[in-house]
């Protein structure tokens, strides 16, 4: 079924009338289903809450058999499945013509409803790759994040944008294709600086013919496809040919390319002699959690990996693996010819057919049992196991660290949720107060807050911090009530000011406070003076040193450094915005609305500065006389 047909079917198909009978007399919500009304046909089923919210979407080759599996004796069901059935009050189903159609409809419904009990990949970004279209007269390498069926060649994916950019730098040095951003080659009288540096063939200025440029494109393709033996042979032949023709400059270019290719090959760690593109899946499955690690193997070498964690999987490992593969390879990701899996996932036949249709070629799901493929699966499996151990150990260690922090600071409860406050300004100007929140030792970015300081225009960190905390208590009460500890980036002055504020607002006994300062020790001699981390506590005269508790110290440093980073980035943003605004505000006739219109039209002040009168006059709402004033203002500076 085509994608647009699926979308239409998803909108038009209404689920069958509910066949569920709620048990109104039970204390717990318990779903009852008349299985005789459910057909032995392929389709999709949906568990729903009393509010109508979709809790789970599943597919089945045989709807009656699959639904019946949810109503086995409770002690045989996973915990998450028990919770699903208890919470559901309704069961709907949609019959489809084939199992493949059911898979496509299930995928569409999961995207639409994001059900709580389905496997949902939180990290749904597409990894970067290289695109090259050899059909163009003078093609270039592009970084893209989506693979399209447009006839171009795609190479990747790369596990990070940084690694891809580093690879591209090396490729541009070895194979000097054009690096200009325009899709079509724009003719120029003089080539760009890259040509002078030997990193571009200068096609825009006619320095290379289309045939010569095409030969370099062929070399790039050979290299990216892993056919390095043919590439090295080709480079050696070109070097010999140039030497025989006494064209020593061209021979040197071939020699340098050959050396660079050999150096890159030496740096690669080859894990398979098959030189194929493969994705290798490792799965570590437990009752309360699961870890999946995906290794990207390109031309026999590992180019990156990605890990995914799942809590309380509601289904078995085969179902989890099938759901993961179905979601991971949706939305324009590159699908290699081989996907090595530790076991064949649920519905692997239809899943393999869908992968092949999506990729436009045969894709094999292979649970290899021997040879180099089995070795790759074992490597992925070990990575998944180590990832699970690391997460388990991290949770245990952090729990112990938080308990130690509670004892050291004599806190009334375990400091699971910690907020840290910091201030960033330049001599009182453009001041920003930041609040970062850590839960269980990990940053909770959704709870981060920034506040523009309005009451102080001169340097006064304690007063600025008091304004930040006051606005936090007033505007973010639900967040403030969840806090177990308020950490201040400062010393005794900041602590005393915040304690007075909390006393005034009635929060003194509800929110524990500590100040974490980096100060110089004054009692030591000049040679021994250095920076020391101290914790100032209420009703304690001397600060607390944490040198004997490095784990607690490192946790507080990490929280404090994150608050500082967040405050500084907020200050830079405000500083930049206000500088830009003030520049335009100096022009007579440009008020806040026209300033905003100009910035939206041109993007920044530098673009406005470079614009001519005609460009300025085309801005909506900007009369020509005022456009001339703006142009004249920037020409005078």
KAQUICOR-V327311 format. One line per field, one symbol per residue. ss: DSSP state (h for helix, s for strand, l for the rest). psi: psi as a letter, one per 40 degrees, with the letter a starting at -180 (. if undefined). Layout:
ss: ???
psi: ???
//
This chain:
ss: llhhhhhhhhhhlllllllsllllllllllllslhhhlllllsssssslllllsssssssllhhhhhhhhhllhhhllhhhhhhhhhllsssssslllhhhhhhhhhhhhhhhlllllllllllllllsssslllllllllsssllllllllssssllllhhhhhhhhhhhhhhllllllllllllllllllhhhhllllllhhhllllhhhhhhhhhhhhhhhlllhhhhhhhhhhhhhhhhhlllhhhhhhhhhhhhhhhhhhhhllslllllllsssssssslllssssssssssllssssssssssslllllhhhhhhhhhhhhlllllllllssslllllllhhhhhhhhhhhhllllsssllllhhhhhhhhhhhhhhhhhhhhhhhhhhhhhhhhhhhhhhhlllllllssssssssssllsssssssssssllsslhhhlssssllllllllhhhhhhhhhhhhhhhlhhhhhhllsssssllhhhhhhhhhhhhhhlllllllssssssssllllllllllsssssssllllllssllllhhhhhhhhhhhhhhhhhhhhhhhhhhhhhhhhhhhhllllllhhhhhhhhhhhllhhhhhhllhhhhhllllllhhhhhhhhhhhhll
psi: hiddddddddddhhiihhfihigdeidihhhhhgddehigiiahihhiideehhdihiiidhddddddeefiideeiidddddddddieihiihhididdddddddddddddefideihhhdgfihiiihhhgeeidgiihihiehhigeeihhhaiieiddddddddddddddggiieieidihhiidhiiddddeeeiefddefeiidddddddddddddddeegdddddddddddddddddefgdddddddddddddddddddeihheheefihihhhhhhhideiihhhhhhhhfeiheiiiihihhgheiiddddddddddddeiffihhidhhhidihihfddddddddddddeihhhhhgieiadddddddddddddddddddddddddddddddddddddefidihgdhhihhiihihfeifihhihihhhfeihgdeeiiihhhdeheihgdddddddddddddddfdddddehehhhhgaadddddddddddddefededhiiihhihiihdeiiddehahihihhiifhdiihifdegdddddddddddddddddddddddddddddddddddeehhehaddddddddddedidddddeiiddddeehhehidddddddddddde.
//
